[in-house]
Each structure stands twice: as structure tokens, then as C-alpha cells.
């Protein structure tokens, strides 16, 4: 097997929602109240909804194509981005040049769901806008290129009954999963342990959908020292995935829902062997607690329910058999700072080879496990022989992968009318988030 023979499915990428996304998916009577993107007085693009403005840290969320020296937790503008961040046609070209067959894209402005949408006075309007996001993602972003995207939805945090309703609605559209907070109690919502979310989890099981818990959603359950360097906010989140797994595994959730499937999105895999050893030892040693895993070890239950996802994890791949080869899945993380684009095949191939992974296990890790877990046919629209790294890259010989400064991207994009956003003084909006 050669590097060019690999098939890559990335189950963690991100879309930057385009400024006009609501215009085609919100009923006309509500359109003037839909979230909109405006350019603030300092040149940053802001989403505004019901008087609240939210700036996205594009300096970490949309850096693909920028030199590393220009990364950082700062806002930016659509015109400074590589168009593949927000234009689905350019995204597919960027996938081709990277040899990626299919992608699951998490939202960037999910903060509207957890914060702005939930805090808005008009919850009916918030729910309409949330549904419009899902319609854009499923019916437009994913449907424009059948077979190239695995649909992923979001649900309202402020009403579990509405969350159930939305799960069932998007399931009828072919959605395969939802994105949800790793630790909802960290942001003031009920925990998984509370049972509050059980109706939603039941709906996911009924609809054969996956619960995707992306890193970052557990950040608020830890308290860092006030002097903590910025490195902490980048290194620590994947370590918190263990706490999420612990809540689900040792709480009542998986006993109540033995068919629930949970993807630990961008959580990495190197921590898992230690964790599985620890929980099995704990279970066998602390018998006074009388834990109930249905006659199984906790590690066995972990492997029945979880998909462990990684971008780059040399140590984890060497310990793959301690984790379970059939629960490991690869991801690209385009267009974030951690992405390996446009050299993902080279990165993952080198790590697989250094770990001595045989061909059959390479296929499991790079596409088979994801396709099985999400119950998704990777070759329903793209024949297998056209789905390899080599075949896809052959379609993208004209794609320029040169890194350019933000200023260079702005000049190029604005000259072509790409990423254009109207300026707005923002005198009438509330606090900036």
C-alpha cells in the first residue's frame, strides 16, 4: 500500500458560516430579524443578533493559508480568509488537494446557540434561526456535493423538548449526528449525570445518530491560575475529554442507553490507554462502591460506545491495540490552527508507518471506523477507485496552497468581490462577546 492509496474521511473540520447563510433559509417574515454579519469600526466582522455582537477569533479558527506568525486569539474579517473556509465549492477543491474524500464540519458560530440564542428574549425567534443554520448546513453546504460531507446538526440548549424535536427533524433530512457541549454543566446547563438530557439522548438512539462532543465545551469546569499562559488554552482542552468520558461511563447514561454512540471529537487518543487501565483497576479494586457495568469491565463498555478521534497522535497510534483499533478515527481540523492541511496524507502516513500500522488497520483508522460509526456509505456517490488520496489530488493540480498574509488575502479577495461585508458603526448593538 502506498500513501496515495489511502482513503481519508475527516470527522472533525469546521465551516465558517458565510454572511448570507440565513437569507436563503429563514422565512420571509423573520428575515429582517435574522443574525447578520457587519464590519465593525476596527475592521473585524461581527455577527449581530437581537442587539448583541459576537466576534469570532478568526486568528485561531480560520488560519489555514496564513503564516503562523499571524495566528492568535484575535478577530478578523471574511475577506482575510482562504475562501475554502466559507465557500463550499472552494472547500471541496481544498479537500481534493489534501486527498480528503469526506468531511464532517462543526459550526464556528455555535456560540450563538449556547449563549446569544439562549439569552435572547425571543426564544421562538432563536429556535427559528437555529433551524435555519441546520437547514443551511444540511440542505446547502452538504447537499451541494453529495458524498463529500457527513451532515452534523446543532440543537437548542435552553429547552430539551425543542432539542428532541430538532433531532427528529434533522434526522429526516439525513443528518447523522449533533454537536453538543462536552460538559454542559460547565456553562450553567444540567449535566449528563442529572438525566435532564435523557429525552434528547433517546431521540438520538431512536434516529441512529451520534452524539459528537467536541473539545472546548468542558473548558469552564476547570479554574486556571490567573497567571496561566495562553498555551494552557490550546494544550489543556483535549485533556478534559477524560472528564467527559468519566461522566458518561460511570454515571447512569450508558446504562440507560446501551446503544448510544459518542464521538470524542478532537479529543486525541494518547490518554486513553492510561485511562482504561485506571478505570479497570478502580472497578476491580474498589468493590465497595458496587459499580454496575453489566458484567463487563469499564474499558469494554468504553469501546462499545465511544469513537476516539485524533489529528496527530504518534504515541496513541503506537498504543492502538491498548485502545482498540476499531474505535480510532482520523480527523483534519481544517481550517483551524491544528490542521495538517494541505499535507494531511503525509502527516498521517508518516505517523502510521512509524507506529508499524499494517494496511488493514490503516483503512480502519482513516475511513472504515468513521463510516461504520456514523452509518455512512463513503462510496454512495464517489466510486472507491476515485476516493483515494492519489485520485482526489489528481483533480486538484490547479489549487494554489501558498500561504499568504492576511493583508494579501484581503487584497486578493476584495478585488474578486469575495468575503465582502458592509461596514457598520455598531452604535446600536450591545456588549461585544
N, C-alpha and C positions, 0 to 999 in steps of 0.2 A: 504494500500500500504506500502511495506517495502522498505528500501534503496536499497536492491538487485533487486527490481522490476523496478527501474528507467532505462530509456534508455537515453544515453548520446551521443550527437553529439557536438563536439567541433569545432567551426568555427573560431578559431584562435590558430593555432600551427605553428611551424616553422621547416623547414628541413635545416640541414647543408649539403650543396651540397658536394658530395663525389669527391675526386680528379680526378677520371676517368670519370666524367659525360659527358664530351664533346667527349670522344673518340668514343662513340657509336652513336653520333647524329650530328656530323659535317661532311660534305662531305670531302672525302679524300684529295681533292686539297687544302682545307683550314686547315686541321688538325694540321699541324705544326705551325699554327699561332693562334691556339685556346688558351684561358686562361688556365694556368696550376698552380698547387699548388707546391710550393717549400718550403723547410725548410731553413729559414734564419740562419745567423751565431749565433743568440742568442736562437735558438731552436723553434721559432714561425713559424707556417705555413702561407705562404703568397700566395694570388692569384696574378699572374703576367699576364698582357695583354698589348701588344704593349709598353713594356718598363716601365710600371707603376706597382708598387707593392701595394697591399691593404691588410692590416692586419685586420682581424675580431676580435672584442673584445669578444673572446670566454668566457672570465671571466664573462660576463653577458648573452651571447647568447646561451651558451651550458653548463650550470652549473648543469643540472639535474644529480643527482648521486654524486655531490661534497658536502662536508661540507660547510656551509655558510661562514665560516671563510676564504675560499679560493676564494670567489667571488670578482669581481672588474672589472674595465674597463681596462683589460689588454689582450694582445693577448695570444694565446696558440697553441697547436698542436692537430691534429686529434687523435693521439694516447692517449691523455689525456681524451678523451670524453667517455661517455657511448655510446656504439655502436648504440643504438637506435636513436641517433642524426642524423646519416648519412646513416645507413643501414636499408633499408625498411623492411627487414624480422625481424630484432630486434625491429624496431619501432612498428610493429603490435603486437609483443609479449608485448611490454611495454604498448600499448593501451589496450590489453586484461587484463593485471594485474591491470590496472586502471579502468576497466569496461567501456571503451570508444568504442562505436560502430564505429564512423566515425570521420574523422578529415579533416579540411581544412588547408593546410600548406603554410605559406608565405615563400618567399625566404629569405635567410640570406645575400647572396651576391647581393642583389638588388642594392647596391651601384654601382656595375658595370654598371647597366642600367642608373642610374641618373647621374653618374659622369664619371667613366672611359670610358664606352661605348660612352657617348655623347661627351666627349672631345677627343676621338681618332681621328686621322687624317683620317682614312679609315672608313667612316660611313657604307659602304656596308658590310665590314667585321664585324663591330659591330652588324649590324642587323642580319647577319647570326648567330652570336654567341648568340644573344638574342633568336632567334628562336630555336636554339639548346637547350637552357635552357628550353623553353616551351615544346619542344619535350621530353626531359628527364623527366620533371615533369609529363606530361600527359601520355605519352606512356610507361614510365618505372616505376616511383615512384607510380603513381596512378593505373596504369593498372595491376601491379603485383598482387594486391589484390583488385579485383573488389568489389565495395560496401563499401570499408573501407576508401576511400578518396574522397573528393569533389574537382575536378580539378580547379586550380587557376592559371592564367597566368599573364605575365607582358608584357608591351608594350614600344616601344621606346619613350622617352620624346622629342627627338630632331626633330621629324617630325610627325605631326598629321596625315598626309596621310598614312604613314607607320603604325602608330598606328591603324588606321581604317582597313588597310589590315591585320594586325596581329589579331585583334579582330575577324574578319570574318574567318580567317584561323583556329584559335584555337577553334572557335565555332563549326566548322565542326568535330573537334576531340572530342567534348563533354565537352569542358571547360565551367564551369558555372559562372565564374567571373574573373575580373582582379584586381590586386593590383595596387594602384595608390597613388601619394602623396596627403596628406590632403590639403596642401596649396602650390600648385606648384609655385606660385609667390614668396614664401619664398626662393626658390633655383634658382631664376632667370628665371623661365619659366612663360608663360602667366597664369593669374588667371582664375578660373572658371567664374568669372564675365565678363571677356573680350569676351567670346564667341568663343575663339580660339579652345577650346576642343569640341565644339558642334558636329563636324562630328564624333568624337570618341564616344560621348555620344549617338548619333543617332544610331551608329552601335551596341552599347550595347543594346539599346532598341529593335532594329530590331532582334537581336540574342537572346533576352530574357536572358541577362546576367546581373550580378550585379556588381556595382562599389564598391569595398572594399577600404575604406580609413583608413589605419592603423595609430595608434598614432606614433608620431616621425616625421612624414612628415610635421608638421607645426612648428617644433622647431625653424626654422630660422626667424619666424615673430615676435619673442619676443627678447628683449635685457635684459639680466640679469646683475645684478651688477657684476663687476669683482671679488668681494669677495664672490660670491654665492657659498654655499657649494654643494658638489656632490649630496646631497639629492634632490636638485632642478631638476636635470636632470632625476630623477626617478619619482618624485611626480607630476611634472607640466604637462608632455605631455598629460595625459588624460584630463586635464582641457582645453587644447587648442582645443579639439574636438568641443567645443561650437562655436568657431570661424569658424570652417569648416561648421558646420550646418548653421550658420548665413549667410555665403556667398551663400550657395546653396538655402536657404529658402527665403531670402529677395532679392537675385539677380534674374536674368531672367531665370536661369537654369531650375527650376522645372516647370515654366510656359511653357517653350519651349518643355519640355519633361515630360509630365504628367504621363508617365508610367515608368520613370527611378526609379530604386531601388538602394539604397545606404546603405551599411553596415558600421557602425561606429566601426570598428574593434578595440577591446581592449579599447574603449573609456569610459567604465563604464556607469552606469545608474543613480547614485545618484544625479547628477547635473541636470537631465532632468526636474523634476517637477518645480524647480525654473525657469529654462529657459522657459518652456512652459507658466507658469504664467506670466512671464515678457513680452514675445513677444505678448501674447494676450492682456494684459493691454496696451502695447505700441500701438498696432494696433487700439484698440478701443479708445485710448486717443489722439494719435497724428494724428487725421483725416486730418490735413492739408497736410500730406505727400502723401495722396491718394494712399496708398498701395493697391495692387490688389492680392487677394488670391481666386479669383473665387467664391465669395460669402461665403467663409468658413473662419474660424479662422486659424491663422498660426499654432496653435497646431494640428488642424485637418489635415492640409497638411503635417506636420511633420510625423504624424502617418501613412499617406498614402505612404510615400516614404522611411522612414528610418527604419533600424533594429539596435537596441541598444544592444551592446554586453558587457558582464561583465565576469570577472573571479571570483571575490568575492566582494560582494556589499551588506552587510546586510541592510543598510539604504535604498538603492534603492529597494530592494525586499519588504520592508515594505510599500513603496510608489508606488508599482507596478500599482495600479489602476489609479494613477495620471499620470503615464507614458503611460499606455496601455499594458495590459498583452500580447497581441498578437504581440507586437513589441520588446519583450525582448528575448535575446538568450544567452545561456551559452557558455563559452569557457575555455580551459585548459591552453594554453600558453606553452606547452611543446616545447623545453627544457629550456626556459628562467627562470630567477630568480623568476618571479612572478607565475610560475606554481604551482599548488596544487598536482601534481603527486608525489607519487603514491596513494594519499589519496583524490583524487578529489571527489569521491562519498560521502565520509564522510564530506568534507568541504561543498559542495553544499547542501547536505541533511540537515545538521545542520542549515544552513542559511535559507533554505526553511521552515523548521519546526519552527524556531524561529520567522519567519515572518508570520506564520499561513497560509501558502500557501496550498490550497486543492489539491487533487490528479490531477484533471483535469488541473489545472493551472501548476502544476509541469511538466506534459507532454508537455504543450505548451512551457514552458521555456527551458526545457532540450533537446527537439528534434523537436517538431511539428512546431514551428515557423521557425526554420532554414530550415527544409525540404521544407516547403511551400515557403519561401522567395527565396531560391535558386532553386526551382522547381526540387527537387532531391528526388528520391524514396529511402528511407533508407532500405527498405526490398526487393529490387530487387534482391539481391544476398544472403543476410543473413535473414533467416526467423525471424519473430518478436520474437518468443519464444527463439531464440538463441541470440538475440540482447541485452538482459538485462545486467545490471551490474553483477548480480549473474552468469548468463550463461557464460559470457566472462571471468570472473575471474576463473571460474572452468576449463577453458582451459589453465590457466597460473600459475598453482600451482608450477611449477618449476622455475619461473622467480625470480631471486635474486634482491631485491630492496635496498640492503645495500648501504649506502653512503660510498664512498672511496675518499681518497685524489687524487689529480691529479697525483702524483708520483705513487701511487698504480695502478691507471688506466693505466698509461703508461707502467708499468712493465707487467701487465696482457695482455694488448692489443698487445704490441710489441712481447711478447712471442708467441702470437697466430697469428702474422702477420696481425693484424687489425690496420687500420689507418696509414699504413706505407707510408711515403713521403720521396722522395730523398732529400738529403741535397744540398744546392746551395749557393755559396758565395754571389750572387746577385750583383756582381760588375757592371753588365751591365744594371741594372734597374734604373729608375728614382726615383722621390720622393716617400717616403712611406706615405700612407694616413692613 
